[in-house]
Amino acid sequence: MAISIPDELVENIRQSVNIVDVVSPYVALKKQGRNLFGRCPWHEERTPSFSVNEEKQIFHCFSCGRGGNAFTFLMEKEELSFPQAVAKVADLTGIALDTAYTATQDEKVQIPQRQRDLLALYEEATKFYHYLLVNAASGETALQYLHQRGLDDNTIDAYMLGYAPEEDALYNYFNEKKIDYQLMRESELFIVWDDGSLHDRFVDRVLFTIRNKGGAPIAFSGRRMSSDDTIAKYMNSPESVLFDKSEELFNFDLAKTTIKKSKVVILFEGFMDVIAAFQAGIHNGVASMGTSLTKAQVRRLNQNAEEIHVAYDSDAAGQAATHRAIELIDQNSSLKTKIIHIPDNQDPDEYLRSQGIDAFQEVLTRNLEDPVAFNLNYLRQDFDLSNQGDIFNYLEQVLPTLAQVKEPLVRQTFVQQLATEFNVSSSGLEEQLRSLMLQKQVIKRGPESYIEPEQVIVDRPTLFERPALSRVEQAEQILLTWMLKRQDAWLKVTSSSDFHFVDVIYETLFLLADGFKQKKQIQEIKDWAEFMDFVKEPELVRVLSQLNQIDDALMQDLEQVDEYVSVLLNQAPLEEKIKQKQRELLEAKQVHNEVLATQLSFEVLTLLREKQAKQ
């Protein structure tokens, strides 16, 4: 069993190596200003955006966002564990490291005993439900249903699909095996009645097993078999100590190898779409939990792929979800997005069954649409384009979409198409676009002043464009960086008992920094590479490397700390409420619910006025 490497030894190894020597075998580096630059080893690029700061001993890619220290680089590039990365650096420096530190270790040893027990319970439940599906008389109808949906027995076995019968079959099975009552209650596999008795959560349903990234079952999604429309068609496991639906992606454990190799991931809406595609030889498909794609899911995909193809359903809900996904992906990743159009308004699974594997594979590779073109068409549905007023309203909606386009020729082509179709001045559209793009390229410092991004990002390649951030996230980034570097800012913020960061990533880094400062008995974090060792988690280290690029000039006037805190405590909840109402309004318009759309329009207007009053 491996034992932890002492912190003092880790620090000694880190300080004994030059990060340039670690990175150079993978990246050809050239000196540019204070830093060295090269082409990022994780993705294709024409202009080098991968930076190594020899003084601070950290790296950062301005394009994909990866960053960290020497250990992080090897962990991500070679897919090593932290001890393995430390051992490899130790070899480079000639420092002897006991093999006991890197001995093979069962991952489950690091998991709390209760979670290990729950994982074992889910493993047993998965086998039980699968056995009932393929071997028991009670599962015959469910098995026939899956065969009719085009799944063969090998696929059913590979995905460990199951069937939950009636009359508390799982509870009776576990009870016979003398499984602990409290463990069963905590598992969320059962519903607890008022008298404390347990009853199966899933009854008369085909079950899709949801697995974590390591392949262990952690939840189920059940599809009703009865024709009783008063019962929900689909039922998912509630969130638990094992299952966070905002973090998990269906099939990621099986797809991640193909995704990393091809650098492309296909995002489907439904579990059956993913499974049917896998059976057809498409092994890089995943699905979010419903149509609600999350930031955490996007960030995980961004760590493994360079391109994402969205293949949601063709109905109104699916198209609205596609529109939201495009924005979420653009704001939270460097992934290149394409939209897959399934012909005849069919779901991917339906099209595969009706047209066959060859036609399906052809659609996935050739029916690809640019996200800008998709949004231009999608937004048309909200307007009567025979009406001059609606034309101007439509153009006002689509111009921010065009402002996201980085390629000038592509942007100019869309502008010319709009100008020709609606008989408006292309120069006028371009002027409005320039104004929008200028707004995106500044970082708001206070209520009345702006700072150009060149003043914020040091040693940045001139052709790199920093992704636009909301005012809330800008405030979070600057405030957290300020707190890490300056004790007076830390004390000023933490004196407010109700303060917290909005984004869980920044809140996590704040809590880790508090622990790091107490452990090292320091007031300010000056050695960021050492703090990165303490953090370890690659995604958090990557965020730290981004924060370290923020110019100290933004952190001079201590009075501005109060402004940033005010943004997080007052504006963030309001902005989230506005976004939610706007999503509801869009969906109401898509289904032509005029009464609800009118009510939501009034609510959005009221919230916008409230936001304006606070600025």
Secondary structure, DSSP 8 states (H G I E B T S, - for coil): ------HHHHHHHHHTS-HHHHHTTTS--EEETTEEEE--TTS--SS--EEEETTTTEEEETTT--EE-HHHHHHHHHT--HHHHHHHHHHHHT----GGGSS---GGGGS-HHHHHHHHHHHHHHHHHHHHHHHSGGGHHHHHHHHHTT--HHHHHHTT-EEE-SSSHHHHHHHHTT--HHHHHHTTSEEE-TTS-EEES--SEEEEEEE-TTS-EEEEEEEE-S--TTS-SEEE----SS--TTT--BTHHHHHHHHHHHSEEEEESSHHHHHHHHHTT--SEEE-STT---HHHHHHHHHH-SEEEEE--SSHHHHHHHHHHHHHHHHH---EEEEE--GGG--HHHHHHHH-HHHHHHHHHH-EE-HHHHHHHHHHTTS-TTSHHHHHHHHHHHHHHHHT---HHHHHHHHHHHHHHHT--HHHHHHHHHHHHHHHT-EE-SSS-EE-GGGTBTT--TT-------HHHHHHHHHHHHHHH-HHHHHHHHTSTT---SSHHHHHHHHHHHHHHHHHT-SS---HHHHHHHH--HHHHHHHHHHTTB-GGGS--TTHHHHHHHIIIIIHHHHHHHHHHHHHHHHHHHTT-HHHHHHHHHHHHHHHHHHHHH-
